[in-house]
Amino acid sequence: MGDGRGDDYVAMLVDFARTLRDEGLNPGSGDVLTYTQAVGTLDPTDLMDLYWAGRTTLVSRRDHVPLYHRAFQRYFLDAAGGSPVLQRFTLPQRTEARADLDVPDTEGVGEERESREARLGLVASGARTVRRKDFGACTPDELAALRRIMRTMRLTPPRRRSRRTAPARRGREPDVRRTVRETMRQHGEPSQLLRRHRKLRHRPLVLILDVSGSMADYSRNLVQFAHTSTRTGSRVEVFCFGSRLTRITRELDRRRPDEALDRAAEAVLDWDGGTRIGESLDRFVRDHARRGRCRGGIVVICSDGLDRGDPDVLEQAMERLSRLCHRIVWLNPHKGDAKDFAPTTLGMMVAAPYVDELLSGHDLASLEEFAHTLAGMR
């Protein structure tokens, strides 16, 4: 950015701070200086960086977040009143910014917190369209926008009662130790009977992703989705398979998605190769499932069902897996939005009797549907 344009950019940021004052916020001159310095260390053409830099430095109270959000929307993304500097930004950059900011605002209050969604100007309709667009038909810019949305997604596995207990006001089991201690504090006078209840913990989540050649249009996005799921703090294991099974949980344990995906691609030697679903699942059952990796958990298999191996091996592996885990979910991109989808591939037909939920995974909307379904499983 040249010196003249840099001066225009600083003037634009200062003018935006004045707009915030008109909205009821009160950023001081020091806050504005910090804002301009923060933007200088980031990408000045990235609206996402611009948004969060301002929200971090110019907003000091939580109830001012909705005011800041609306002011940013009108100032930077409104075609009629937008900044002349940002009007020269390209459409893909605006699409990426919309992708990051198209999430519910969790810091509002009252009904506004429940109903408000971050809708930012001209890019909103395009981003909603790309949510329903098949991964295989997306352009590189659209895929970049979708991956930015995936970073904001969170998977919440269902909970189950563990064998461990915790103190509670109401519970089936008496807490003898606490009751005796309380009685001793009362010098032997009988106290109330204290109780315990069983703790709730998230069920283990296992993702088994098909990265063979037939899944080339979807595999990288599914691995990106798996990386997002590992950042939830729950117990999540991720495996990839083509002609053989590879565990990539450690490779995905990186904060930056691109670095995690590159490390996963290096670990999986049969990426874009052949498909042997039965042998891969059989190896998973023998080496991992029997050792308690998925006991009582949710196993999610992402594959199109195009298996080149022995169908008997696949059937035996699915049967054993169904007895070891709580639920089996199969994401098949070929299902699409069809409500009455009937599997046509041999591998899918063999596995279908052991699948509890058959969903799609061909676009972002279907992955969001899966996340909603996962949270509601019992």
Residue pairs with C-beta under 8 A, 6 or more apart in sequence:
1 9
1 44
5 85
8 84
8 85
9 39
9 44
9 85
10 36
12 83
12 85
12 86
13 32
13 35
13 36
13 39
14 32
14 36
15 83
16 54
16 71
16 72
16 75
16 76
16 83
17 27
17 31
17 32
17 35
17 58
19 71
19 74
19 75
20 27
20 58
20 67
20 68
20 71
21 27
23 67
23 68
23 70
23 71
24 64
24 67
25 58
25 59
25 64
25 67
25 68
25 71
27 35
27 57
27 58
31 57
31 58
31 60
32 58
34 57
35 53
35 54
35 57
35 58
38 53
38 56
38 57
39 49
39 50
39 53
42 49
42 50
42 53
43 49
44 50
45 89
45 93
46 93
46 96
46 97
47 76
47 77
47 86
47 89
47 93
47 94
47 96
47 97
48 96
48 97
48 100
48 101
48 148
50 76
51 72
51 97
51 100
51 101
54 68
54 72
55 65
55 68
58 68
59 65
59 68
62 107
63 109
65 105
65 107
65 108
66 105
66 108
66 112
66 116
69 105
69 118
72 120
73 119
73 120
73 121
74 81
75 81
75 82
75 83
76 82
76 83
76 86
76 121
77 94
77 97
77 120
77 121
77 122
77 123
78 121
79 121
79 122
82 121
92 141
92 144
92 145
94 122
94 123
95 123
95 126
95 127
95 130
95 141
95 142
95 145
96 141
96 144
96 145
96 148
97 120
97 123
98 120
98 121
98 123
98 124
98 126
98 127
98 145
99 127
99 130
99 144
99 145
99 146
99 148
99 149
100 148
100 149
100 151
100 152
101 118
101 120
102 117
102 118
102 119
102 120
102 124
102 127
102 128
102 149
103 117
103 118
103 149
103 152
104 116
104 117
104 118
105 113
105 116
105 117
105 118
106 113
107 113
108 116
127 145
127 149
130 138
130 142
130 145
130 146
130 364
131 146
131 149
131 363
131 364
131 365
131 368
132 363
132 364
132 365
133 142
133 363
134 217
134 333
134 336
134 362
134 363
135 143
135 146
135 217
135 218
135 221
135 333
135 362
135 363
136 217
136 218
136 333
136 362
138 146
143 221
146 221
146 364
147 221
147 224
147 257
149 364
150 221
150 224
150 225
150 228
150 364
150 367
151 228
151 257
153 225
153 228
153 367
153 368
153 371
154 228
154 231
154 232
154 371
155 205
155 228
155 229
155 232
155 234
155 236
155 371
155 374
155 375
156 202
156 232
156 234
156 371
156 374
156 375
157 202
157 203
157 204
157 205
157 234
157 297
157 298
157 374
157 375
157 377
158 202
158 203
158 298
158 374
158 375
158 376
158 377
158 378
159 200
159 201
159 202
159 203
160 200
160 201
160 203
160 296
160 326
161 198
161 199
161 200
162 198
162 199
162 200
162 201
163 198
164 198
164 199
165 171
165 173
165 196
165 197
165 198
165 199
166 196
166 197
166 198
166 199
167 175
167 178
167 194
167 195
167 196
168 195
168 196
168 197
169 195
170 195
170 197
171 195
171 196
171 197
172 195
172 197
173 195
173 196
173 197
174 193
174 194
174 195
174 196
175 194
175 195
175 196
178 194
179 191
179 192
179 193
179 194
182 191
182 192
182 194
183 189
183 190
183 191
185 191
202 234
202 235
203 296
203 297
203 298
203 326
204 235
204 236
204 237
204 293
204 294
204 295
204 296
204 297
204 298
205 229
205 234
205 235
205 236
205 237
205 297
205 298
205 300
205 374
206 236
206 237
206 238
206 239
206 293
206 294
206 297
206 298
206 299
206 300
206 325
207 226
207 229
207 236
207 237
207 238
207 239
207 300
207 302
208 239
208 240
208 241
208 245
208 280
208 281
208 284
208 299
208 300
208 301
208 302
208 303
209 219
209 222
209 223
209 226
209 238
209 239
209 240
209 241
209 302
209 303
210 219
210 240
210 241
210 242
210 275
210 277
210 301
210 302
210 303
210 304
211 219
211 223
211 240
211 241
211 242
211 268
211 270
211 271
211 272
212 219
212 241
212 242
212 243
212 270
212 272
212 273
212 274
212 275
212 306
213 242
213 272
213 273
213 274
213 275
214 275
214 304
214 306
215 222
215 302
215 303
215 304
215 333
216 272
217 333
218 302
218 333
218 361
218 362
219 271
219 272
220 261
222 302
222 331
222 361
223 238
223 240
223 248
223 252
223 261
223 264
224 257
224 261
225 367
226 236
226 238
226 252
227 252
227 254
227 257
227 260
227 261
228 257
229 236
229 238
230 236
230 238
230 249
230 252
230 253
235 297
236 249
237 247
237 249
237 288
237 293
237 294
238 247
238 248
238 249
238 252
239 245
239 246
239 247
239 248
239 249
239 284
239 288
240 246
240 248
240 264
240 268
240 271
241 270
241 276
241 277
241 280
241 281
242 268
242 270
242 271
242 272
242 273
242 274
242 275
242 276
242 280
243 270
243 273
243 274
243 275
243 276
243 279
243 280
244 270
244 276
244 279
244 280
244 283
245 280
245 281
245 283
245 284
245 287
246 267
246 268
246 269
246 270
247 288
248 263
248 264
248 267
248 268
251 260
251 263
251 264
251 266
251 267
252 260
252 263
252 264
253 260
254 260
254 263
265 271
274 308
275 303
275 306
275 307
275 308
275 309
275 347
276 307
276 308
276 309
277 303
277 305
277 307
277 309
277 314
277 347
277 351
278 307
278 309
278 310
278 311
278 312
278 313
278 314
278 315
278 316
278 317
278 347
279 309
279 310
279 313
281 301
281 314
281 317
281 318
281 321
282 313
282 314
282 316
282 317
284 317
284 321
285 317
285 320
285 321
285 324
288 294
289 295
289 320
289 321
289 324
289 325
290 324
294 321
294 324
294 325
295 324
295 325
296 325
296 326
297 325
297 326
298 325
298 326
298 327
298 329
298 374
298 377
299 321
299 325
299 327
299 328
299 329
300 329
300 330
300 331
300 370
300 374
301 328
301 329
301 330
301 331
301 351
302 330
302 331
302 361
303 330
303 331
303 332
303 347
304 332
304 333
304 334
304 345
304 348
305 332
305 334
305 343
305 345
305 346
305 347
305 348
305 349
305 351
306 345
306 347
307 314
307 345
307 346
307 347
307 350
311 346
311 347
311 350
314 347
314 350
314 351
315 350
315 351
318 328
318 350
318 351
318 353
318 354
318 355
319 354
321 328
321 354
322 328
322 354
327 356
327 357
327 377
328 354
328 355
328 356
328 357
329 355
329 356
329 357
329 358
329 359
329 370
329 373
329 374
330 348
330 351
330 355
330 357
330 358
330 359
331 359
331 360
331 361
331 366
331 370
332 341
332 343
332 348
332 358
332 359
332 360
332 361
333 360
333 361
333 362
334 341
334 345
334 362
335 341
335 358
335 359
335 360
335 362
336 360
336 362
337 360
337 366
341 358
343 349
343 352
343 358
352 358
357 373
357 377
359 366
359 369
359 370
359 373
360 366
360 369
361 367
361 370
